């Protein structure tokens, strides 16, 4: 298509990237159309993860695009510099995905997202570039011309002037020359991410025709030595669905799901939040009903408390097994779940001691349990939820009351447990709803 030079803008005293398009007379109208399309597309998007467009110039049958100068390398080159961990790769693609999301929110469809069209600056942050085949609003697709700078693999499978995009990264609807939307960019994004993680494209083929056929078939199997969570491939696989309607509802939904899978963030996808609410609501209701029963049966309070603790411990263990994939892939959920499991086990053991060691006063055991809950809340606050430091003052106050006010009924002390648990569950759910 042309060449890109570093240039200096004397009027505004800044360095710019100057894209000079080839000036063959027979292709000038097409190049001008593409240049204007790229300029209009970039002008619609203002985001730190998208290369900014400054101006479009034409002189003596030569077309120039003045753009933001980004001192860096392509995302593909960044991936090849050294061995990258899957967390590094995912973090970089999440940043690039924000640029793609910003384009979608501005009504711009990129239509050619791939590692070669993302520039990683020296600040280690990516910028999405090359909107030359982008589609604005709801306008119809216009055949584009491929970028001259291709990787060794993509150069082999690139066919210019036929489709708007790069074979291997194109969505099924692009191969069919159908009108595309944001779901098509989502597909290309997932292809690029899969390639970065696995070292090869998700669909077999070395020519455009082979890719057009394989793109609607099953994905390649990830390498057996891959160290990233299998759930990550499941998420990417949804974005690679042949039917656009089967993909994520938006790039925002895809990015949120990928952040969950990274395990480095305390935030969860909507599906995980729904599971948490359903599970923990049952636990709280069960605790309240059981404690209401205990308050009416003072003579059987110890035996019933042991059974209640055992039931909560068993339910928590079963839920951990059922949702082991979500816990394994998200450190935030795993941390809180593990702490709650440990606390339930400690409470069970302390109550069991009241049966086999009757010399221990019941009130002392209750105070010990309050201290256990206080420690659990502090641990959760230190690891995941700083706001729990404030809430942890409530069980601390309960410990003081239980230790000095001997006339407080034991059943009332037990009512503190679901209250403390509800605080943790409420904060857990609230925290998981916040976006990154």
C-alpha positions as CSV (number, residue, x, y, z in Angstrom):
1,X,0.0,0.0,0.0
2,X,2.8,2.4,0.8
3,X,5.5,3.3,3.3
4,X,5.5,5.0,6.7
5,X,8.1,7.5,7.7
6,X,8.9,9.4,10.9
7,X,8.3,13.1,10.2
8,X,8.4,16.4,12.0
9,X,5.4,18.8,12.2
10,X,7.0,22.3,12.4
11,X,3.8,24.1,13.0
12,X,2.8,22.1,16.1
13,X,6.4,21.1,17.1
14,X,5.8,17.3,17.2
15,X,6.9,14.1,15.7
16,X,4.4,12.4,13.5
17,X,4.1,9.2,11.4
18,X,3.6,10.0,7.8
19,X,2.1,7.3,5.7
20,X,2.9,7.9,2.0
21,X,0.7,5.8,-0.4
22,X,2.0,4.5,-3.6
23,X,1.1,6.8,-6.5
24,X,0.5,4.4,-9.5
25,X,-2.0,6.2,-11.7
26,X,-4.2,3.1,-12.2
27,X,-4.7,2.6,-8.5
28,X,-4.8,6.2,-7.3
29,X,-8.6,6.4,-7.0
30,X,-8.7,3.2,-4.9
31,X,-5.9,4.4,-2.7
32,X,-7.5,7.8,-2.2
33,X,-10.7,6.1,-1.2
34,X,-8.9,3.9,1.2
35,X,-6.9,6.8,2.6
36,X,-10.0,8.8,3.2
37,X,-11.8,5.8,4.8
38,X,-8.9,5.3,7.2
39,X,-8.8,9.0,8.1
40,X,-12.5,9.1,8.7
41,X,-12.4,5.9,10.8
42,X,-9.6,7.1,13.0
43,X,-11.2,10.6,13.3
44,X,-14.2,8.9,14.9
45,X,-12.1,7.2,17.6
46,X,-10.3,9.0,20.5
47,X,-8.7,6.5,22.8
48,X,-5.2,5.9,24.1
49,X,-5.2,2.4,22.6
50,X,-5.9,3.6,19.1
51,X,-3.4,5.5,16.8
52,X,-4.6,9.1,16.4
53,X,-5.2,10.5,12.9
54,X,-4.0,14.1,12.4
55,X,-4.5,15.0,8.8
56,X,-4.9,13.8,5.2
57,X,-2.9,15.6,2.5
58,X,-2.7,15.2,-1.3
59,X,0.0,16.8,-3.5
60,X,1.0,16.0,-7.1
61,X,-0.9,12.7,-7.2
62,X,0.7,11.7,-3.9
63,X,-1.5,10.9,-0.8
64,X,-0.2,11.4,2.7
65,X,-1.7,10.4,6.1
66,X,-0.3,12.3,9.1
67,X,-0.8,10.1,12.2
68,X,0.4,9.9,15.8
69,X,4.0,8.7,16.0
70,X,4.3,5.6,18.1
71,X,7.9,4.6,18.8
72,X,7.6,0.9,19.0
73,X,7.2,-2.4,17.2
74,X,4.3,-4.5,16.0
75,X,2.5,-6.8,18.4
76,X,3.8,-9.8,16.4
77,X,7.3,-8.6,16.8
78,X,6.7,-8.0,20.5
79,X,5.5,-11.6,20.8
80,X,8.7,-12.8,19.0
81,X,11.2,-10.8,21.0
82,X,11.4,-13.4,23.8
83,X,9.3,-16.2,25.4
84,X,6.3,-14.5,26.8
85,X,4.1,-16.0,29.6
86,X,0.5,-16.5,28.9
87,X,-0.4,-13.8,31.4
88,X,1.9,-11.3,29.6
89,X,0.2,-12.1,26.3
90,X,-3.3,-11.9,27.7
91,X,-2.6,-8.6,29.5
92,X,-1.3,-7.1,26.2
93,X,-4.3,-8.3,24.2
94,X,-6.7,-7.0,26.8
95,X,-5.2,-3.6,26.4
96,X,-5.4,-3.9,22.6
97,X,-9.0,-5.1,22.9
98,X,-9.8,-1.8,24.7
99,X,-8.8,0.0,21.6
100,X,-11.0,-2.2,19.5
101,X,-13.9,-1.7,21.9
102,X,-13.4,2.1,21.6
103,X,-13.6,1.8,17.9
104,X,-16.9,-0.2,18.1
105,X,-18.4,2.3,20.5
106,X,-17.6,5.0,17.9
107,X,-19.3,3.0,15.2
108,X,-16.1,1.8,13.5
109,X,-15.5,-1.8,12.5
110,X,-11.8,-2.5,11.9
111,X,-12.2,-5.6,9.7
112,X,-8.5,-6.4,9.6
113,X,-7.4,-6.9,13.2
114,X,-4.2,-8.9,13.5
115,X,-0.9,-8.7,15.4
116,X,0.7,-6.8,12.5
117,X,-1.9,-4.0,12.9
118,X,-1.1,-3.3,16.5
119,X,1.9,-1.2,17.6
120,X,3.4,-1.8,21.0
121,X,5.2,1.4,22.1
122,X,8.2,1.7,24.3
123,X,5.8,2.3,27.2
124,X,4.8,-1.4,26.7
125,X,1.3,-0.4,25.7
126,X,-0.4,-1.3,22.4
127,X,-2.2,0.9,19.9
128,X,-4.5,-0.5,17.3
129,X,-3.6,0.9,13.8
130,X,-4.3,0.4,10.1
131,X,-8.0,1.2,9.7
132,X,-7.6,1.2,5.9
133,X,-10.4,-1.3,5.4
134,X,-12.5,-0.2,8.3
135,X,-16.2,0.2,7.9
136,X,-18.0,3.3,9.2
137,X,-21.4,3.0,10.7
138,X,-23.7,0.8,8.6
139,X,-22.2,1.4,5.2
140,X,-21.7,-1.6,3.0
141,X,-18.4,-3.4,2.8
142,X,-15.9,-2.2,0.2
143,X,-13.1,-4.6,-1.0
144,X,-9.7,-3.5,0.4
145,X,-6.1,-3.9,-0.5
146,X,-3.8,-5.9,1.8
147,X,-1.0,-4.5,3.8
148,X,2.4,-4.9,2.2
149,X,4.1,-5.7,5.5
150,X,3.0,-9.2,6.3
151,X,4.5,-11.9,8.4
152,X,6.0,-15.0,6.7
153,X,2.9,-17.0,7.4
154,X,0.3,-14.4,6.6
155,X,2.1,-13.3,3.4
156,X,1.6,-16.7,2.0
157,X,-2.1,-16.8,2.6
158,X,-2.9,-13.1,1.7
159,X,-5.0,-12.4,-1.4
160,X,-5.2,-8.8,-2.3
161,X,-8.3,-7.0,-3.6
162,X,-10.8,-9.8,-3.0
163,X,-11.8,-9.6,0.6
164,X,-11.6,-6.9,3.2
165,X,-9.2,-8.5,5.6
166,X,-6.3,-11.0,5.9
167,X,-7.1,-14.7,5.3
168,X,-6.4,-16.6,8.4
169,X,-7.7,-13.8,10.6
170,X,-11.0,-13.2,8.8
171,X,-14.4,-14.2,10.1
172,X,-16.6,-16.6,8.1
173,X,-18.8,-13.7,7.1
174,X,-15.9,-11.9,5.6
175,X,-15.0,-14.9,3.4
176,X,-18.6,-14.9,2.2
177,X,-18.2,-11.1,1.4
178,X,-21.2,-10.4,3.6
179,X,-21.8,-7.3,5.6
180,X,-19.8,-7.5,8.9
181,X,-20.2,-6.0,12.3
182,X,-18.4,-5.9,15.6
183,X,-18.7,-9.7,16.0
184,X,-16.3,-10.0,13.0
185,X,-13.6,-8.0,14.8
186,X,-14.2,-10.2,17.9
187,X,-13.5,-13.2,15.7
188,X,-10.3,-11.8,14.4
189,X,-9.2,-10.7,17.9
190,X,-9.7,-14.3,19.2
191,X,-7.8,-15.7,16.2
192,X,-4.9,-13.5,17.1
193,X,-5.0,-14.3,20.8
194,X,-5.2,-18.0,20.1
195,X,-2.2,-17.7,17.7
196,X,-0.2,-15.8,20.4
197,X,-0.9,-18.4,23.1
198,X,-0.5,-21.6,21.0
199,X,2.0,-20.6,18.3
200,X,-0.3,-21.3,15.4
201,X,-3.6,-20.2,14.0
202,X,-6.8,-21.9,15.4
203,X,-7.9,-23.2,11.9
204,X,-5.7,-25.1,9.5
205,X,-4.8,-24.0,6.1
206,X,-2.1,-22.2,4.1
207,X,-4.1,-20.6,1.4
208,X,-7.2,-18.3,1.4
209,X,-9.3,-21.1,0.0
210,X,-8.2,-23.6,2.7
211,X,-8.9,-21.0,5.4
212,X,-12.3,-20.2,4.0
213,X,-13.2,-23.9,4.3
214,X,-11.6,-24.7,7.7
215,X,-12.8,-21.5,9.5
216,X,-16.3,-23.1,9.9
217,X,-14.8,-26.4,11.3
218,X,-13.4,-27.4,14.6
219,X,-10.4,-25.5,16.2
220,X,-7.0,-27.1,16.3
221,X,-6.1,-28.7,19.7
222,X,-3.9,-26.5,21.9
223,X,-0.4,-27.7,22.6
224,X,-0.2,-30.4,25.3
225,X,2.6,-28.4,27.1
226,X,0.5,-25.2,27.3
227,X,0.4,-23.8,30.8
228,X,-2.6,-21.5,30.4
229,X,-6.0,-22.5,31.8
230,X,-8.2,-24.6,29.5
231,X,-11.0,-22.3,30.3
232,X,-9.1,-19.6,28.4
233,X,-9.4,-21.6,25.2
234,X,-13.1,-22.2,26.0
235,X,-13.6,-18.4,26.1
236,X,-11.7,-17.9,22.9
237,X,-13.6,-20.7,21.3
238,X,-16.9,-18.9,21.9
239,X,-15.5,-15.8,20.2
240,X,-14.5,-18.1,17.3
241,X,-18.0,-19.4,16.7
242,X,-18.9,-19.6,13.0
243,X,-22.3,-18.0,13.8
244,X,-21.8,-14.4,14.8
245,X,-24.8,-14.6,17.1
246,X,-23.1,-17.4,19.1
247,X,-20.2,-15.2,20.0
248,X,-20.1,-12.7,22.9
249,X,-22.6,-9.9,22.8
250,X,-19.9,-7.4,22.5
251,X,-16.1,-6.9,22.8
252,X,-16.8,-5.6,26.3
253,X,-18.3,-8.9,27.3
254,X,-15.4,-10.8,25.8
255,X,-12.8,-8.7,27.6
256,X,-14.6,-9.1,30.9
257,X,-14.6,-12.8,30.5
258,X,-10.9,-12.9,29.6
259,X,-10.1,-10.8,32.6
260,X,-11.8,-13.4,34.8
261,X,-9.7,-16.1,33.2
262,X,-6.5,-14.3,33.8
263,X,-6.6,-15.0,37.5
264,X,-4.7,-11.8,38.3
265,X,-7.8,-9.7,38.8
266,X,-10.4,-9.8,41.6
267,X,-13.3,-9.3,39.1
268,X,-15.6,-12.0,37.7
269,X,-17.8,-12.5,34.7
270,X,-21.6,-12.2,35.0
271,X,-22.0,-15.9,34.9
272,X,-19.7,-16.4,37.9
273,X,-21.5,-13.7,39.8
274,X,-24.8,-15.4,39.2
275,X,-23.4,-18.7,40.5
276,X,-22.0,-17.0,43.6
277,X,-25.3,-15.3,44.4
278,X,-27.3,-18.5,44.0
279,X,-25.0,-20.6,46.1
280,X,-24.4,-18.2,49.0
281,X,-28.0,-17.1,49.2
282,X,-28.8,-20.7,49.9
283,X,-26.1,-20.9,52.6
284,X,-27.4,-17.7,54.4
285,X,-31.0,-18.8,54.3
286,X,-30.1,-22.3,55.6
287,X,-28.1,-20.7,58.4
288,X,-30.9,-18.4,59.5
289,X,-33.5,-21.2,59.6
290,X,-31.2,-23.4,61.5
291,X,-30.3,-20.8,64.1
292,X,-34.0,-19.9,64.6
293,X,-34.5,-23.6,65.4
294,X,-31.6,-23.5,67.8
295,X,-32.8,-20.5,69.6
296,X,-36.0,-22.4,70.5
297,X,-34.2,-25.5,71.7
298,X,-31.6,-24.3,74.2
299,X,-31.0,-27.8,75.5
300,X,-30.0,-29.2,72.2
301,X,-28.0,-26.2,71.0
302,X,-24.5,-27.8,71.1
303,X,-25.4,-31.0,69.2
304,X,-27.4,-29.0,66.7
305,X,-24.5,-26.5,66.3
306,X,-22.1,-29.4,65.5
307,X,-24.5,-30.7,62.9
308,X,-25.0,-27.3,61.4
309,X,-21.2,-26.8,61.1
310,X,-20.7,-30.2,59.5
311,X,-23.5,-29.4,57.0
312,X,-22.0,-26.0,56.1
313,X,-18.6,-27.6,55.7
314,X,-20.0,-30.4,53.4
315,X,-22.0,-28.0,51.3
316,X,-19.0,-25.7,50.9
317,X,-16.8,-28.7,49.8
318,X,-19.4,-29.9,47.3
319,X,-19.7,-26.4,45.8
320,X,-16.0,-26.2,45.5
321,X,-16.0,-29.4,43.5
322,X,-18.9,-28.3,41.3
323,X,-17.3,-24.9,40.6
324,X,-13.7,-26.1,40.6
325,X,-13.0,-24.7,37.1
326,X,-14.1,-21.2,38.1
327,X,-12.1,-21.3,41.3
328,X,-9.0,-22.6,39.5
329,X,-9.1,-19.9,36.9
330,X,-9.9,-16.9,39.2
331,X,-7.7,-16.2,42.1
332,X,-10.1,-13.7,43.7
333,X,-12.9,-16.3,44.1
334,X,-10.4,-19.0,45.0
335,X,-8.9,-16.9,47.9
336,X,-12.3,-16.1,49.5
337,X,-13.6,-19.6,49.0
338,X,-10.5,-21.1,50.6
339,X,-10.7,-18.8,53.6
340,X,-14.3,-19.5,54.2
341,X,-13.7,-23.3,53.9
342,X,-10.9,-23.0,56.5
343,X,-13.1,-21.0,58.8
344,X,-16.0,-23.5,58.5
345,X,-13.6,-26.3,59.3
346,X,-12.3,-24.5,62.4
347,X,-15.8,-23.8,63.7
348,X,-16.7,-27.5,63.2
349,X,-13.7,-28.7,65.2
350,X,-14.2,-26.2,68.0
351,X,-17.9,-27.2,68.4
352,X,-17.0,-30.9,68.2
353,X,-14.6,-30.3,71.1
354,X,-17.6,-29.2,73.3
355,X,-19.0,-32.7,73.0
356,X,-15.8,-34.7,73.7
357,X,-14.3,-32.1,76.1
358,X,-17.3,-31.0,78.2
359,X,-14.9,-29.2,80.6
360,X,-14.4,-26.4,78.1
361,X,-17.0,-23.6,78.8
362,X,-19.4,-23.1,75.9
363,X,-18.9,-19.3,76.0
364,X,-15.1,-19.7,75.6
365,X,-15.7,-21.7,72.4
366,X,-18.0,-19.1,71.0
367,X,-15.4,-16.4,71.8
368,X,-12.8,-18.5,70.0
369,X,-15.1,-18.8,67.0
370,X,-15.6,-15.1,66.9
371,X,-11.8,-14.6,66.9
372,X,-11.6,-17.1,64.1
373,X,-14.1,-15.1,62.0
374,X,-12.3,-11.9,62.8
375,X,-9.0,-13.4,61.6
376,X,-10.8,-14.7,58.4
377,X,-12.1,-11.2,57.6
378,X,-8.7,-9.7,58.1
379,X,-7.1,-12.3,55.9
380,X,-9.7,-11.6,53.1
381,X,-9.1,-7.9,53.5
382,X,-5.4,-8.2,53.2
383,X,-5.5,-10.5,50.1
384,X,-8.6,-9.4,48.2
385,X,-11.0,-6.8,49.7
386,X,-9.5,-3.9,51.7
387,X,-13.0,-2.7,52.6
388,X,-13.3,-5.7,54.9
389,X,-11.0,-4.0,57.4
390,X,-13.9,-1.7,58.3
391,X,-16.5,-4.5,58.4
392,X,-14.1,-6.6,60.5
393,X,-14.7,-4.3,63.5
394,X,-18.2,-5.8,63.9
395,X,-17.1,-9.3,64.8
396,X,-14.3,-7.7,67.0
397,X,-17.1,-5.9,68.9
398,X,-19.0,-9.2,69.2
399,X,-16.0,-10.9,70.8
400,X,-15.8,-8.2,73.5
401,X,-19.5,-8.5,74.2
402,X,-19.4,-12.3,74.4
403,X,-16.4,-12.2,76.7
404,X,-17.7,-9.7,79.3
405,X,-21.5,-10.0,79.1
406,X,-22.1,-13.4,80.6
407,X,-25.8,-13.0,80.6
408,X,-26.0,-12.9,76.8
409,X,-27.9,-16.1,75.6
410,X,-25.8,-18.5,73.6
411,X,-28.4,-18.6,70.8
412,X,-28.0,-14.9,70.3
413,X,-24.3,-15.3,69.9
414,X,-24.9,-17.8,67.2
415,X,-27.1,-15.3,65.3
416,X,-23.9,-13.3,64.7
417,X,-22.6,-16.0,62.4
418,X,-25.0,-15.5,59.5
419,X,-24.7,-11.8,60.0
420,X,-20.9,-11.9,59.6
421,X,-21.2,-14.4,56.7
422,X,-23.7,-12.1,55.0
423,X,-21.3,-9.2,55.2
424,X,-18.6,-11.2,53.6
425,X,-20.9,-12.5,50.9
426,X,-22.3,-9.1,50.2
427,X,-18.9,-7.6,49.8
428,X,-17.8,-10.5,47.7
429,X,-20.7,-10.0,45.3
430,X,-20.3,-6.2,45.2
431,X,-16.6,-6.5,44.5
432,X,-17.0,-9.0,41.7
433,X,-19.4,-6.7,39.9
434,X,-16.9,-3.9,39.4
435,X,-15.2,-3.8,36.0
436,X,-11.5,-3.6,35.6
